[in-house]
Amino acid sequence: MGYGSSWFDRLNKMEPSDVVLDFEPEPHRTLHGIELDNTLTVAADFIDLKSPYMAGHSRRCAQFGADAAKLLGFTDGAITTLRRTSLVNEFGRRLSRTRSVTSPVRSRARSSTASSFTRCSTS
């Protein structure tokens, strides 16, 4: 095997945020509070702009998640975390699949249930 178990052992000991910060120029800047919220919101809006069908989707997901968490009695910290993670829930999909998210034509392989869910969850 190419790398063997020692490579995986090293990988398991790495903290992803530390690895990313190693590549960031000094000084490292960490965002907190409203500054983090504003930055995530702007990034989410930018990602949503990749498809004309998704405008405002991430904000709606974040608001829906936060409202549901409040009703369920989550702590303020848990609600904040849920809202922030909801803002970035589309990052991977939007950054990796340009053609499929910008095309108005849906794949025939998708079921009508999946298409209905997509329309419902993005309105």
Secondary structure in CASP SS format (residue, H / E / C, confidence):
PFRMAT SS
TARGET T0000
AUTHOR 0000-0000-0000
METHOD secondary structure of the structure
MODEL  1
M C 1.00
G C 1.00
Y C 1.00
G H 1.00
S H 1.00
S H 1.00
W H 1.00
F H 1.00
D H 1.00
R H 1.00
L H 1.00
N H 1.00
K H 1.00
M C 1.00
E C 1.00
P H 1.00
S H 1.00
D H 1.00
V H 1.00
V H 1.00
L H 1.00
D H 1.00
F H 1.00
E C 1.00
P C 1.00
E C 1.00
P C 1.00
H C 1.00
R C 1.00
T C 1.00
L C 1.00
H C 1.00
G H 1.00
I H 1.00
E H 1.00
L H 1.00
D H 1.00
N H 1.00
T H 1.00
L H 1.00
T H 1.00
V H 1.00
A H 1.00
A H 1.00
D H 1.00
F H 1.00
I H 1.00
D H 1.00
L C 1.00
K C 1.00
S C 1.00
P C 1.00
Y C 1.00
M C 1.00
A C 1.00
G C 1.00
H H 1.00
S H 1.00
R H 1.00
R H 1.00
C H 1.00
A H 1.00
Q H 1.00
F H 1.00
G H 1.00
A H 1.00
D H 1.00
A H 1.00
A H 1.00
K H 1.00
L H 1.00
L C 1.00
G C 1.00
F C 1.00
T C 1.00
D H 1.00
G H 1.00
A H 1.00
I H 1.00
T H 1.00
T H 1.00
L H 1.00
R H 1.00
R H 1.00
T H 1.00
S H 1.00
L H 1.00
V C 1.00
N C 1.00
E C 1.00
F H 1.00
G H 1.00
R H 1.00
R H 1.00
L H 1.00
S H 1.00
R C 1.00
T H 1.00
R H 1.00
S H 1.00
V H 1.00
T H 1.00
S C 1.00
P C 1.00
V C 1.00
R C 1.00
S C 1.00
R C 1.00
A C 1.00
R C 1.00
S C 1.00
S H 1.00
T H 1.00
A H 1.00
S H 1.00
S H 1.00
F H 1.00
T H 1.00
R H 1.00
C H 1.00
S H 1.00
T C 1.00
S C 1.00
END
